[in-house]
Amino acid sequence: MTGTPPPYVPGHGLLAGRTAVVTAAAGAGIGGATARRLLEEGARVVLSDAHARRLKESEAALAAEFGADRVASLPCDVTDETQVAALLDLAEERHGRLDIVVNNAGLGGTADLVDMTDEQWDKVLDVTLNGTFRCTRAALRRMKAAGAGGVLVNNASVVGWRAQKGQAHYAAAKAGVMALTRCAALEAAAYGVRVNAVSPSLAMHPHLVKVTTPELLEELTSREAFGRYAEPWEVANVIVFLASGYASYLTGEVLSVSSQHP
């Protein structure tokens, strides 16, 4: 029925034996939902987030459910190359391999361009675009050296395609993530690594409620064909698909996870 989320889809073991890293994975957003879905599909998961307390809480909850041997975490600020390297090192040290990296970290905000400061612009670009670049570069270096293939999935946004007032910095960053995805995919194909992205329109989570006005959320929701926002796990399902063997011929693609109409 329109406006009602569908039943939760159970795991099918699509990623059994794989090791995955997910950035910005603490809490109830897309990153947290993705970490859970990867575990439900059989992967071992290393979580990261800039919020150390929430990260530990997420690790503890998932470890209790899926086993401490399958869940690890390390705080990571994606604007710091040293911390990015340490995160991927942990995955390899703990599990001996790195198969999947989900670049979910991003930073938004609302400001009209005429009022936007250099600091606002730079901060959003550094986390959302440069952070994805740093993580992608570090992962590809390791995957190329290992020679065992791998998958990267980046989190973009429909605002990388569609204009929205007050979102010039975020839209520019997400459009950059899309372009980075396509270029990286062409380079990485030579050593068997696939690079794709998802482009969600509106996935509801507590942080979004805090930084978005009720009026804007109502407007965006009204533009969705199903008359509702996406559940974070619905976006995570598409990320899992891209990370799995079902997407073996897809690279350089940006999949829109959206029912939005113009």
N, C-alpha and C positions, 0 to 999 in steps of 0.2 A: 504494500500500500504506500502511496506517495507520502513522504514525510516520516516514514518509519524505517529505522535502520534494519538491514537484513540480519538473519541469524549469523552468529560468529562462525567462521569457517575453521574446522579442526585441521591440525597439522597432518602432513602426509609423508614425512621423512625425506623431503626433497633435498635437504642440505646435510644429511647425515655424514659425520666425519669432517666437515668443513670448519675452518676457523674464521670468525668474522669479527671485525672491529666496527663499532658504531659511535660516532661523535654526537655530542649533545643528547645523550641517551637517558639521562635522569629525568624522572617525573612522568607525566601523563601525556606528553605530546607524541609527535610522529616518531622521534628517536626511541622513546621508551617502548612504544608499540612495536617498532621494528625489532628491537632487541628481543622482546618476548616472542614475536613471530619466528625469528631465526632460531631461537631455542626450541620452539614447538616443532620446527622442521628438522631438528636434530643437530644443529650447529653448536659449536662451542663459541661463546661470545665474550669479547672484551669490551666493556662499557667505558665511555669517557664522558666527561662533562666539566665545565668550568666551576660548577657548584659542588664542592667536595662533600658537604654533608648530605645533600640530596642524592649524590652518586653512591655513597656508602649505603644509604637506605635502600636504593634501588638494587644494588648488588646483593644485599642481605635478603631481600624479598625474593629475588629471582633464584638465588642459590638455594634457599630453603625449598623452593618449588621444583627446581630442575637439577640440583646437585652442585655442591661447591666446586667440583672438578670441572664443571662446564661454564662457570661464570667467574670472571675477574673484572677488576676495574682499576682505572688510574685517572686522576684529575688531569685535564689537558686544556690549555688555552691554545686554540688553533692559530692565534697570532704569534705564537712562540715556536720557532722551528725546532728548538731543542726538546720541548715538551711533545711535539708531534712525533719526533724520532723515538722518544722514550716509550710512547704509547704503542707504536708498531713493534718496537723491540720486545715489549712485554708479551705481545701475542706470539711472536716467534719463539721466545724463550719458554713460555708456558706450554705451548702446543706444537712447537717445531715447524710451524708453517703459517702462512698468511694467505687465505683464499679470497676473502671478501672484505671490502672496505666500503662502508656507507657513510658518505660525507653529508651529515645532516645539520651540522652547526651553522647557524645563521643569526643575524641580528636585524631587527626591523626598527620601526619608528615612524612618526608622522610629522612632516614639516613641509610647508610650501617652499618652493625653490627660492623665492625671493627672501625668505626668512632663514633659510638653511645656512648653518655655519660650516666652515671647512672641517671643524672637528666632528660635527654630526655626519657629514659626508664620508670622511675618512674612516670613522669608526665602523660604520655599516659596511663599507667596501672592504675593510681589512678583515673583518670576521667572515662575512658572507662570501666574498669572491676570493680574496687573498688566502683566507683560511682553507677554502676548498682547493686552491692551487697548491698550497704547502702540503696538505694531506695527500693529494693526488700524486704530486711529484715524489714524495717519500715512499708511497705505496708502489708506484711503478718502478722505482729503482730497485726495491726489494724483489718484486715479482719478476722483473727482467733477469736479475741475477740468479734467482731460484730456478727459472726455466720451467715452471710447472703451471703456467697460466694464472688465471685469477679474474676477479670481477670487481669493478668499482661502480657504485651507484651514487649519484649526486642528487641532492634535493634542490630543485629549482623552484619555480612558481609561475603561475599563469600571468603574473604581472610582468614577467620577462617578455611577454607577448602583447599584453593588453594594458592600456594606460589607466592609471588610477591617481587621483589627486593626492598630493602629499607624500607620494611614494617614489619620487625620482631617484633617490639614492638606492633604495631597496630594489626597484625595478631594474636599474642599471646593473646592480650587482648580480641579480638573478639572470638577466640576459647574458651577462658575462659568464656565469656558470654554464649556461647552455652552450655558448661558443667554445668554452674550455673543454666541455665534454666531447664535442664533435672533433675538435683538433686532437685531443689526447687519444681518442679512439682510433684515429687513423695511424698514429704513431705506435700505439700499443698492440695493434693487431699483428704486427710483425713478430711479436713474442707471445702470442696466444692469450692476451689479456683483453677483456671486453670492458668498455666504459660507456655507461648509459646514465640517463637522468629521469627523474619523475618531476612532473610539474603540477602540483596540487592547486586547486582553486581555493577551497575553504574547508579546512579540517579543524574542528573545534577542540580546544584544550584550554586548561586554566590560564596559561600565560597569555593566550590570545585575548581572552576576556579582559585581562588587566590592561592591555595596551590598545584596545580597540573600543570605540564608543558603541553603545547598544544600537544607536541609529545606523551606524555603518554596518554592523553585523546583520541587522535586519534587512538592510538594502542588499547586501551581498547574498544572503540566504534566499531572498526573493528571486534572485537571478538564476538559481539552481533549478534544473528541470525537475528534480525529485522533491523540491520544496523543503529541502533540509541541507545542512552541512554534512561533510563526510566525517565519519568516525576515524580517528587516527589509524586504527587497525586496517581500515579499508585502503589507505595509502600504503601502509606497511605490506599489505598483500601484494601490491604491484612491485614493490621493492624486492620482496622475496622471489616473485616471478622472474625479475630481471637478474637476480643473483643465481637462479637455478638453471639446470640444464634445459629447461623448457624454452629458454631464451638464447640458446646457443648460437643462433645466427644474427642476433641483434647486437649491434654496437654503433655508437655515435648517435643513438636515438634519444629523443626527449618525449616521454610518454605523458600525455596530459591525463591527470587523475581528476576528472572534473565532469560535472553535468551542467556547467554554466553556459548560458547563452548570452549573446551580446546585449 
